[in-house]
Structures are given as structure tokens and as C-alpha cells.
């Protein structure tokens, strides 16, 4: 009789399958737009209970005025990803002539 894989092993495999999750950077195709206002994400209570930690990668489309138009999760644990998206949607970047795509990585530690 086969035993199912422990949930923690499945989570680890999922995280490792996401490319670039372990690097910490904000990149934008050779161009960096400065973040003017950052909102720290709330650590989800269920993540604390389950001792889930890690990095969430998000691509934010930022309008010329610095406001976030949209976000897309690029990697990270799903329980942490929603909290990261809620926070990044409140961020403000410096104004620019056009909208840009900003890659953001947020680290969660209990």
C-alpha cells in the first residue's frame, strides 16, 4: 500500500518548480522605477499556523502616474500570494511617461 506524500513535501516541490523564486530583486527590462510608497503585506494567520514561509513574485503593471493598474502572480505559495497582491496594489511608484511592468518579490517569514 502506497502512502500519500506529506503536504509539506508537495508544497516544497511546488515552490521549487517556480523558476526564480529564490532571487530577491525588482527588475524592469533594464529600467528601474523607484517605489515611492510601499505597503507591507499582512502575514496570513493560516500561513503562521502552518509555518509557511517563502517568496512571492508579482508582476505589476504601473500606470504613468505611479498607480498599480493590474497584478499577476508569477510564483510563490498560494496562501501567501493573495496577501502579497493586496499589498502591492496599494504601492505607488514615481511618475513616468508611460506605463511599465515592474517585477516585485516579497519575502514572508513567520
NUBAMI-692121 format. One record per residue: residue number from 1; residue in three letters; chain; x, y, z of N, C-alpha, C in turn. Coordinates in Angstrom, 1 decimal. Example, Ala and Ser with C-alpha at 12.3 -4.5 7.8 and 13.67 -1.06 7.14 Angstrom:
<rec seq="1" type="ALA" mol="A" n_east="13.2" n_north="-5.7" n_up="7.8" ca_east="12.3" ca_north="-4.5" ca_up="7.8" c_east="13.2" c_north="-3.3" c_up="7.8"/>
<rec seq="2" type="SER" mol="A" n_east="12.8" n_north="-2.2" n_up="7.1" ca_east="13.7" ca_north="-1.1" ca_up="7.1" c_east="12.9" c_north="0.0" c_up="7.9"/>
//
This chain:
<rec seq="1" type="UNK" mol="A" n_east="0.8" n_north="-1.2" n_up="0.0" ca_east="0.0" ca_north="0.0" ca_up="0.0" c_east="0.9" c_north="1.2" c_up="0.0"/>
<rec seq="2" type="UNK" mol="A" n_east="0.6" n_north="2.2" n_up="-0.9" ca_east="1.4" ca_north="3.4" ca_up="-1.0" c_east="0.9" c_north="4.5" c_up="-0.1"/>
<rec seq="3" type="UNK" mol="A" n_east="1.8" n_north="5.2" n_up="0.6" ca_east="1.4" ca_north="6.3" ca_up="1.4" c_east="1.4" c_north="7.6" c_up="0.6"/>
<rec seq="4" type="UNK" mol="A" n_east="0.5" n_north="8.5" n_up="0.9" ca_east="0.5" ca_north="9.7" ca_up="0.1" c_east="1.7" c_north="10.6" c_up="0.6"/>
<rec seq="5" type="UNK" mol="A" n_east="2.1" n_north="11.5" n_up="-0.3" ca_east="3.2" ca_north="12.4" ca_up="0.1" c_east="2.7" c_north="13.4" c_up="1.1"/>
<rec seq="6" type="UNK" mol="A" n_east="3.6" n_north="13.7" n_up="2.1" ca_east="3.2" ca_north="14.7" ca_up="3.1" c_east="2.9" c_north="16.0" c_up="2.4"/>
<rec seq="7" type="UNK" mol="A" n_east="2.0" n_north="16.8" n_up="2.9" ca_east="1.7" ca_north="18.1" ca_up="2.3" c_east="2.9" c_north="19.0" c_up="2.3"/>
<rec seq="8" type="UNK" mol="A" n_east="3.7" n_north="19.0" n_up="3.3" ca_east="4.9" ca_north="19.9" ca_up="3.2" c_east="5.9" c_north="19.5" c_up="2.1"/>
<rec seq="9" type="UNK" mol="A" n_east="6.0" n_north="18.3" n_up="1.7" ca_east="6.8" ca_north="17.9" ca_up="0.6" c_east="6.2" c_north="18.4" c_up="-0.7"/>
<rec seq="10" type="UNK" mol="A" n_east="4.9" n_north="18.3" n_up="-0.8" ca_east="4.2" ca_north="18.8" ca_up="-2.0" c_east="4.4" c_north="20.3" c_up="-2.2"/>
<rec seq="11" type="UNK" mol="A" n_east="4.3" n_north="21.0" n_up="-1.1" ca_east="4.5" ca_north="22.5" ca_up="-1.1" c_east="5.9" c_north="22.8" c_up="-1.5"/>
<rec seq="12" type="UNK" mol="A" n_east="6.9" n_north="22.1" n_up="-0.9" ca_east="8.3" ca_north="22.3" ca_up="-1.3" c_east="8.5" c_north="22.0" c_up="-2.8"/>
<rec seq="13" type="UNK" mol="A" n_east="8.0" n_north="21.0" n_up="-3.3" ca_east="8.1" ca_north="20.7" ca_up="-4.7" c_east="7.5" c_north="21.8" c_up="-5.6"/>
<rec seq="14" type="UNK" mol="A" n_east="6.3" n_north="22.3" n_up="-5.2" ca_east="5.7" ca_north="23.3" ca_up="-5.9" c_east="6.5" c_north="24.6" c_up="-6.0"/>
<rec seq="15" type="UNK" mol="A" n_east="7.1" n_north="24.9" n_up="-4.8" ca_east="7.9" ca_north="26.2" ca_up="-4.7" c_east="9.1" c_north="26.0" c_up="-5.6"/>
<rec seq="16" type="UNK" mol="A" n_east="9.8" n_north="24.9" n_up="-5.5" ca_east="11.0" ca_north="24.7" ca_up="-6.3" c_east="10.7" c_north="24.6" c_up="-7.8"/>
<rec seq="17" type="UNK" mol="A" n_east="9.5" n_north="24.3" n_up="-8.2" ca_east="9.1" ca_north="24.3" ca_up="-9.6" c_east="8.9" c_north="25.7" c_up="-10.2"/>
<rec seq="18" type="UNK" mol="A" n_east="8.8" n_north="26.7" n_up="-9.4" ca_east="8.6" ca_north="28.1" ca_up="-9.8" c_east="10.0" c_north="28.7" c_up="-10.1"/>
<rec seq="19" type="UNK" mol="A" n_east="10.3" n_north="29.0" n_up="-11.3" ca_east="11.7" ca_north="29.5" ca_up="-11.6" c_east="11.9" c_north="30.9" c_up="-11.0"/>
<rec seq="20" type="UNK" mol="A" n_east="13.1" n_north="31.1" n_up="-10.5" ca_east="13.5" ca_north="32.4" ca_up="-10.0" c_east="12.9" c_north="32.8" c_up="-8.6"/>
<rec seq="21" type="UNK" mol="A" n_east="12.2" n_north="31.9" n_up="-7.9" ca_east="11.6" ca_north="32.2" ca_up="-6.7" c_east="12.6" c_north="32.6" c_up="-5.6"/>
<rec seq="22" type="UNK" mol="A" n_east="13.8" n_north="32.1" n_up="-5.7" ca_east="14.7" ca_north="32.4" ca_up="-4.6" c_east="15.5" c_north="33.6" c_up="-4.7"/>
<rec seq="23" type="UNK" mol="A" n_east="15.4" n_north="34.3" n_up="-5.9" ca_east="16.2" ca_north="35.6" ca_up="-6.0" c_east="15.3" c_north="36.8" c_up="-5.5"/>
<rec seq="24" type="UNK" mol="A" n_east="16.0" n_north="37.7" n_up="-4.9" ca_east="15.3" ca_north="38.9" ca_up="-4.4" c_east="15.7" c_north="40.1" c_up="-5.2"/>
<rec seq="25" type="UNK" mol="A" n_east="14.8" n_north="40.6" n_up="-6.1" ca_east="15.1" ca_north="41.7" ca_up="-6.9" c_east="13.8" c_north="42.4" c_up="-7.4"/>
<rec seq="26" type="UNK" mol="A" n_east="14.0" n_north="43.7" n_up="-7.8" ca_east="12.9" ca_north="44.4" ca_up="-8.6" c_east="13.5" c_north="44.7" c_up="-9.9"/>
<rec seq="27" type="UNK" mol="A" n_east="13.0" n_north="44.1" n_up="-11.0" ca_east="13.6" ca_north="44.3" ca_up="-12.3" c_east="12.6" c_north="44.9" c_up="-13.3"/>
<rec seq="28" type="UNK" mol="A" n_east="13.0" n_north="45.6" n_up="-14.3" ca_east="12.2" ca_north="46.0" ca_up="-15.3" c_east="12.9" c_north="46.3" c_up="-16.6"/>
<rec seq="29" type="UNK" mol="A" n_east="13.3" n_north="45.2" n_up="-17.3" ca_east="13.9" ca_north="45.2" ca_up="-18.6" c_east="14.9" c_north="46.4" c_up="-18.7"/>
<rec seq="30" type="UNK" mol="A" n_east="15.9" n_north="46.4" n_up="-17.8" ca_east="17.0" ca_north="47.4" ca_up="-17.8" c_east="16.5" c_north="48.8" c_up="-17.3"/>
<rec seq="31" type="UNK" mol="A" n_east="15.3" n_north="49.0" n_up="-16.9" ca_east="14.8" ca_north="50.2" ca_up="-16.4" c_east="14.2" c_north="50.0" c_up="-15.0"/>
<rec seq="32" type="UNK" mol="A" n_east="14.6" n_north="50.9" n_up="-14.0" ca_east="14.0" ca_north="50.8" ca_up="-12.7" c_east="13.2" c_north="52.0" c_up="-12.4"/>
<rec seq="33" type="UNK" mol="A" n_east="12.1" n_north="51.8" n_up="-11.9" ca_east="11.2" ca_north="52.8" ca_up="-11.4" c_east="11.2" c_north="52.8" c_up="-9.9"/>
<rec seq="34" type="UNK" mol="A" n_east="11.4" n_north="53.9" n_up="-9.3" ca_east="11.5" ca_north="53.9" ca_up="-7.8" c_east="10.1" c_north="53.8" c_up="-7.2"/>
<rec seq="35" type="UNK" mol="A" n_east="10.1" n_north="52.9" n_up="-6.2" ca_east="8.8" ca_north="52.8" ca_up="-5.4" c_east="8.8" c_north="54.0" c_up="-4.4"/>
<rec seq="36" type="UNK" mol="A" n_east="7.7" n_north="54.7" n_up="-4.4" ca_east="7.6" ca_north="55.9" ca_up="-3.5" c_east="6.9" c_north="55.5" c_up="-2.2"/>
<rec seq="37" type="UNK" mol="A" n_east="5.8" n_north="54.6" n_up="-2.3" ca_east="5.1" ca_north="54.2" ca_up="-1.2" c_east="5.0" c_north="52.6" c_up="-1.2"/>
<rec seq="38" type="UNK" mol="A" n_east="5.4" n_north="52.0" n_up="-0.1" ca_east="5.3" ca_north="50.5" ca_up="0.0" c_east="4.4" c_north="50.2" c_up="1.1"/>
<rec seq="39" type="UNK" mol="A" n_east="3.5" n_north="49.2" n_up="0.9" ca_east="2.7" ca_north="48.7" ca_up="2.0" c_east="3.1" c_north="47.3" c_up="2.3"/>
<rec seq="40" type="UNK" mol="A" n_east="3.4" n_north="47.1" n_up="3.6" ca_east="3.9" ca_north="45.7" ca_up="4.0" c_east="2.7" c_north="44.8" c_up="4.0"/>
<rec seq="41" type="UNK" mol="A" n_east="2.8" n_north="43.6" n_up="3.4" ca_east="1.7" ca_north="42.7" ca_up="3.4" c_east="1.5" c_north="42.1" c_up="4.8"/>
<rec seq="42" type="UNK" mol="A" n_east="0.2" n_north="41.8" n_up="5.1" ca_east="-0.1" ca_north="41.1" ca_up="6.3" c_east="0.2" c_north="39.7" c_up="6.2"/>
<rec seq="43" type="UNK" mol="A" n_east="0.8" n_north="39.1" n_up="7.2" ca_east="1.1" ca_north="37.7" ca_up="7.2" c_east="-0.2" c_north="36.9" c_up="7.5"/>
<rec seq="44" type="UNK" mol="A" n_east="-0.6" n_north="36.1" n_up="6.5" ca_east="-1.9" ca_north="35.4" ca_up="6.7" c_east="-1.9" c_north="34.5" c_up="8.0"/>
<rec seq="45" type="UNK" mol="A" n_east="-2.9" n_north="34.6" n_up="8.8" ca_east="-2.9" ca_north="33.7" ca_up="10.0" c_east="-2.8" c_north="32.2" c_up="9.7"/>
<rec seq="46" type="UNK" mol="A" n_east="-3.4" n_north="31.8" n_up="8.6" ca_east="-3.3" ca_north="30.4" ca_up="8.3" c_east="-1.9" c_north="30.0" c_up="7.9"/>
<rec seq="47" type="UNK" mol="A" n_east="-1.1" n_north="30.9" n_up="7.3" ca_east="0.3" ca_north="30.7" ca_up="7.0" c_east="1.1" c_north="30.6" c_up="8.3"/>
<rec seq="48" type="UNK" mol="A" n_east="0.8" n_north="31.4" n_up="9.2" ca_east="1.5" ca_north="31.3" ca_up="10.5" c_east="1.2" c_north="30.0" c_up="11.2"/>
<rec seq="49" type="UNK" mol="A" n_east="0.0" n_north="29.6" n_up="11.2" ca_east="-0.4" ca_north="28.3" ca_up="11.8" c_east="0.3" c_north="27.1" c_up="11.1"/>
<rec seq="50" type="UNK" mol="A" n_east="0.4" n_north="27.2" n_up="9.8" ca_east="1.0" ca_north="26.1" ca_up="9.0" c_east="2.5" c_north="26.3" c_up="8.9"/>
<rec seq="51" type="UNK" mol="A" n_east="3.1" n_north="27.4" n_up="9.5" ca_east="4.5" ca_north="27.7" ca_up="9.4" c_east="5.0" c_north="27.8" c_up="8.0"/>
<rec seq="52" type="UNK" mol="A" n_east="4.2" n_north="28.5" n_up="7.1" ca_east="4.5" ca_north="28.7" ca_up="5.7" c_east="5.4" c_north="30.0" c_up="5.6"/>
<rec seq="53" type="UNK" mol="A" n_east="6.5" n_north="29.8" n_up="4.9" ca_east="7.4" ca_north="31.0" ca_up="4.6" c_east="7.8" c_north="30.9" c_up="3.2"/>
<rec seq="54" type="UNK" mol="A" n_east="8.3" n_north="32.0" n_up="2.6" ca_east="8.7" ca_north="31.9" ca_up="1.3" c_east="8.7" c_north="33.3" c_up="0.6"/>
<rec seq="55" type="UNK" mol="A" n_east="8.9" n_north="33.3" n_up="-0.7" ca_east="8.9" ca_north="34.5" ca_up="-1.5" c_east="7.8" c_north="34.4" c_up="-2.5"/>
<rec seq="56" type="UNK" mol="A" n_east="7.2" n_north="35.5" n_up="-2.7" ca_east="6.1" ca_north="35.7" ca_up="-3.7" c_east="6.6" c_north="36.6" c_up="-4.8"/>
<rec seq="57" type="UNK" mol="A" n_east="6.5" n_north="36.2" n_up="-6.0" ca_east="6.9" ca_north="37.1" ca_up="-7.2" c_east="5.6" c_north="37.6" c_up="-7.8"/>
<rec seq="58" type="UNK" mol="A" n_east="5.6" n_north="38.9" n_up="-8.1" ca_east="4.4" ca_north="39.5" ca_up="-8.7" c_east="4.9" c_north="40.5" c_up="-9.8"/>
<rec seq="59" type="UNK" mol="A" n_east="4.2" n_north="40.5" n_up="-10.9" ca_east="4.4" ca_north="41.5" ca_up="-11.9" c_east="3.3" c_north="42.5" c_up="-11.8"/>
<rec seq="60" type="UNK" mol="A" n_east="3.6" n_north="43.7" n_up="-11.6" ca_east="2.6" ca_north="44.8" ca_up="-11.5" c_east="2.7" c_north="45.7" c_up="-12.8"/>
<rec seq="61" type="UNK" mol="A" n_east="1.6" n_north="46.0" n_up="-13.4" ca_east="1.5" ca_north="47.0" ca_up="-14.5" c_east="1.3" c_north="48.3" c_up="-13.8"/>
<rec seq="62" type="UNK" mol="A" n_east="2.2" n_north="49.2" n_up="-13.9" ca_east="2.1" ca_north="50.5" ca_up="-13.2" c_east="1.8" c_north="51.6" c_up="-14.3"/>
<rec seq="63" type="UNK" mol="A" n_east="0.8" n_north="52.4" n_up="-14.0" ca_east="0.4" ca_north="53.5" ca_up="-14.9" c_east="1.4" c_north="54.6" c_up="-14.8"/>
<rec seq="64" type="UNK" mol="A" n_east="1.4" n_north="55.5" n_up="-15.8" ca_east="2.3" ca_north="56.7" ca_up="-15.8" c_east="2.3" c_north="57.5" c_up="-14.5"/>
<rec seq="65" type="UNK" mol="A" n_east="1.1" n_north="57.5" n_up="-13.9" ca_east="1.0" ca_north="58.3" ca_up="-12.6" c_east="1.6" c_north="57.6" c_up="-11.4"/>
<rec seq="66" type="UNK" mol="A" n_east="2.0" n_north="56.3" n_up="-11.6" ca_east="2.6" ca_north="55.6" ca_up="-10.5" c_east="1.7" c_north="54.6" c_up="-9.8"/>
<rec seq="67" type="UNK" mol="A" n_east="0.4" n_north="54.6" n_up="-10.1" ca_east="-0.6" ca_north="53.7" ca_up="-9.5" c_east="-0.5" c_north="52.4" c_up="-10.2"/>
<rec seq="68" type="UNK" mol="A" n_east="-0.8" n_north="51.3" n_up="-9.4" ca_east="-0.9" ca_north="50.0" ca_up="-10.0" c_east="-2.2" c_north="49.8" c_up="-10.7"/>
<rec seq="69" type="UNK" mol="A" n_east="-2.1" n_north="49.4" n_up="-12.0" ca_east="-3.2" ca_north="49.1" ca_up="-12.8" c_east="-3.7" c_north="47.6" c_up="-12.7"/>
<rec seq="70" type="UNK" mol="A" n_east="-2.7" n_north="46.7" n_up="-12.6" ca_east="-3.0" ca_north="45.3" ca_up="-12.5" c_east="-1.8" c_north="44.5" c_up="-12.0"/>
<rec seq="71" type="UNK" mol="A" n_east="-2.1" n_north="43.3" n_up="-11.5" ca_east="-1.1" ca_north="42.5" ca_up="-10.9" c_east="-1.2" c_north="41.1" c_up="-11.5"/>
<rec seq="72" type="UNK" mol="A" n_east="-0.1" n_north="40.4" n_up="-11.5" ca_east="-0.2" ca_north="38.9" ca_up="-11.9" c_east="0.9" c_north="38.2" c_up="-11.0"/>
<rec seq="73" type="UNK" mol="A" n_east="0.4" n_north="37.1" n_up="-10.4" ca_east="1.3" ca_north="36.3" ca_up="-9.6" c_east="2.2" c_north="35.5" c_up="-10.5"/>
<rec seq="74" type="UNK" mol="A" n_east="3.5" n_north="35.6" n_up="-10.3" ca_east="4.5" ca_north="34.9" ca_up="-11.1" c_east="5.1" c_north="33.7" c_up="-10.3"/>
<rec seq="75" type="UNK" mol="A" n_east="4.9" n_north="33.6" n_up="-9.0" ca_east="5.4" ca_north="32.5" ca_up="-8.3" c_east="5.3" c_north="32.7" c_up="-6.8"/>
<rec seq="76" type="UNK" mol="A" n_east="5.3" n_north="31.6" n_up="-6.1" ca_east="5.1" ca_north="31.7" ca_up="-4.6" c_east="4.0" c_north="30.8" c_up="-4.1"/>
<rec seq="77" type="UNK" mol="A" n_east="3.9" n_north="30.7" n_up="-2.8" ca_east="2.9" ca_north="29.9" ca_up="-2.2" c_east="1.5" c_north="30.6" c_up="-2.3"/>
<rec seq="78" type="UNK" mol="A" n_east="0.5" n_north="29.9" n_up="-2.8" ca_east="-0.8" ca_north="30.5" ca_up="-2.9" c_east="-1.4" c_north="31.2" c_up="-1.7"/>
<rec seq="79" type="UNK" mol="A" n_east="-1.1" n_north="30.6" n_up="-0.5" ca_east="-1.6" ca_north="31.2" ca_up="0.7" c_east="-1.0" c_north="32.6" c_up="0.9"/>
<rec seq="80" type="UNK" mol="A" n_east="0.3" n_north="32.7" n_up="0.6" ca_east="1.0" ca_north="34.0" ca_up="0.7" c_east="0.7" c_north="35.0" c_up="-0.4"/>
<rec seq="81" type="UNK" mol="A" n_east="0.4" n_north="34.4" n_up="-1.6" ca_east="0.3" ca_north="35.2" ca_up="-2.8" c_east="-0.8" c_north="36.3" c_up="-2.7"/>
<rec seq="82" type="UNK" mol="A" n_east="-2.0" n_north="35.9" n_up="-2.1" ca_east="-3.1" ca_north="36.8" ca_up="-2.0" c_east="-2.7" c_north="38.0" c_up="-1.2"/>
<rec seq="83" type="UNK" mol="A" n_east="-2.1" n_north="37.8" n_up="-0.1" ca_east="-1.6" ca_north="38.9" ca_up="0.8" c_east="-0.7" c_north="39.8" c_up="0.1"/>
<rec seq="84" type="UNK" mol="A" n_east="0.2" n_north="39.2" n_up="-0.7" ca_east="1.2" ca_north="40.0" ca_up="-1.4" c_east="0.5" c_north="40.9" c_up="-2.4"/>
<rec seq="85" type="UNK" mol="A" n_east="-0.4" n_north="40.3" n_up="-3.2" ca_east="-1.1" ca_north="41.1" ca_up="-4.2" c_east="-1.9" c_north="42.2" c_up="-3.5"/>
<rec seq="86" type="UNK" mol="A" n_east="-2.6" n_north="42.0" n_up="-2.4" ca_east="-3.3" ca_north="43.0" ca_up="-1.7" c_east="-2.4" c_north="44.2" c_up="-1.4"/>
<rec seq="87" type="UNK" mol="A" n_east="-1.2" n_north="43.9" n_up="-0.9" ca_east="-0.3" ca_north="44.9" ca_up="-0.5" c_east="0.3" c_north="45.7" c_up="-1.7"/>
<rec seq="88" type="UNK" mol="A" n_east="0.7" n_north="45.0" n_up="-2.8" ca_east="1.3" ca_north="45.6" ca_up="-3.9" c_east="0.3" c_north="46.5" c_up="-4.7"/>
<rec seq="89" type="UNK" mol="A" n_east="-0.9" n_north="46.2" n_up="-4.6" ca_east="-2.0" ca_north="47.0" ca_up="-5.3" c_east="-2.0" c_north="48.4" c_up="-4.6"/>
<rec seq="90" type="UNK" mol="A" n_east="-1.5" n_north="48.5" n_up="-3.4" ca_east="-1.6" ca_north="49.8" ca_up="-2.7" c_east="-0.2" c_north="50.6" c_up="-2.9"/>
<rec seq="91" type="UNK" mol="A" n_east="0.7" n_north="49.9" n_up="-3.5" ca_east="2.0" ca_north="50.6" ca_up="-3.7" c_east="1.9" c_north="51.7" c_up="-4.7"/>
<rec seq="92" type="UNK" mol="A" n_east="2.8" n_north="52.7" n_up="-4.6" ca_east="2.9" ca_north="53.8" ca_up="-5.6" c_east="4.4" c_north="53.9" c_up="-6.1"/>
<rec seq="93" type="UNK" mol="A" n_east="4.5" n_north="54.1" n_up="-7.4" ca_east="5.8" ca_north="54.3" ca_up="-8.0" c_east="6.0" c_north="55.7" c_up="-8.4"/>
<rec seq="94" type="UNK" mol="A" n_east="7.2" n_north="56.2" n_up="-8.7" ca_east="7.4" ca_north="57.5" ca_up="-9.2" c_east="6.7" c_north="57.6" c_up="-10.5"/>
<rec seq="95" type="UNK" mol="A" n_east="6.3" n_north="58.8" n_up="-10.9" ca_east="5.6" ca_north="59.1" ca_up="-12.2" c_east="6.6" c_north="58.8" c_up="-13.3"/>
<rec seq="96" type="UNK" mol="A" n_east="6.1" n_north="58.4" n_up="-14.5" ca_east="6.8" ca_north="58.2" ca_up="-15.7" c_east="6.0" c_north="58.6" c_up="-16.9"/>
<rec seq="97" type="UNK" mol="A" n_east="6.7" n_north="58.6" n_up="-18.1" ca_east="6.0" ca_north="59.0" ca_up="-19.3" c_east="5.0" c_north="57.9" c_up="-19.8"/>
<rec seq="98" type="UNK" mol="A" n_east="5.2" n_north="56.7" n_up="-19.4" ca_east="4.3" ca_north="55.6" ca_up="-19.9" c_east="4.2" c_north="54.6" c_up="-18.8"/>
<rec seq="99" type="UNK" mol="A" n_east="3.3" n_north="53.6" n_up="-19.0" ca_east="3.1" ca_north="52.6" ca_up="-18.0" c_east="4.3" c_north="51.6" c_up="-18.2"/>
<rec seq="100" type="UNK" mol="A" n_east="4.6" n_north="50.9" n_up="-17.1" ca_east="5.7" ca_north="50.0" ca_up="-17.1" c_east="5.3" c_north="48.7" c_up="-16.4"/>
<rec seq="101" type="UNK" mol="A" n_east="6.1" n_north="47.7" n_up="-16.6" ca_east="5.8" ca_north="46.4" ca_up="-15.9" c_east="6.9" c_north="46.2" c_up="-14.9"/>
<rec seq="102" type="UNK" mol="A" n_east="6.6" n_north="46.1" n_up="-13.6" ca_east="7.5" ca_north="46.1" ca_up="-12.5" c_east="7.4" c_north="44.7" c_up="-11.9"/>
<rec seq="103" type="UNK" mol="A" n_east="8.6" n_north="44.0" n_up="-11.7" ca_east="8.6" ca_north="42.7" ca_up="-11.1" c_east="9.0" c_north="43.0" c_up="-9.6"/>
<rec seq="104" type="UNK" mol="A" n_east="8.2" n_north="42.5" n_up="-8.7" ca_east="8.3" ca_north="42.7" ca_up="-7.3" c_east="8.4" c_north="41.3" c_up="-6.6"/>
<rec seq="105" type="UNK" mol="A" n_east="9.3" n_north="41.2" n_up="-5.6" ca_east="9.4" ca_north="39.9" ca_up="-4.9" c_east="9.3" c_north="40.3" c_up="-3.4"/>
<rec seq="106" type="UNK" mol="A" n_east="8.4" n_north="39.6" n_up="-2.7" ca_east="8.1" ca_north="39.9" ca_up="-1.3" c_east="8.5" c_north="38.6" c_up="-0.5"/>
<rec seq="107" type="UNK" mol="A" n_east="9.3" n_north="38.8" n_up="0.6" ca_east="9.7" ca_north="37.6" ca_up="1.4" c_east="8.8" c_north="37.6" c_up="2.6"/>
<rec seq="108" type="UNK" mol="A" n_east="8.3" n_north="36.4" n_up="2.9" ca_east="7.4" ca_north="36.1" ca_up="4.1" c_east="8.2" c_north="35.2" c_up="5.0"/>
<rec seq="109" type="UNK" mol="A" n_east="8.4" n_north="35.6" n_up="6.2" ca_east="9.0" ca_north="34.8" ca_up="7.3" c_east="8.1" c_north="34.9" c_up="8.5"/>
<rec seq="110" type="UNK" mol="A" n_east="7.8" n_north="33.8" n_up="9.1" ca_east="7.0" ca_north="33.8" ca_up="10.4" c_east="7.7" c_north="34.5" c_up="11.5"/>
//
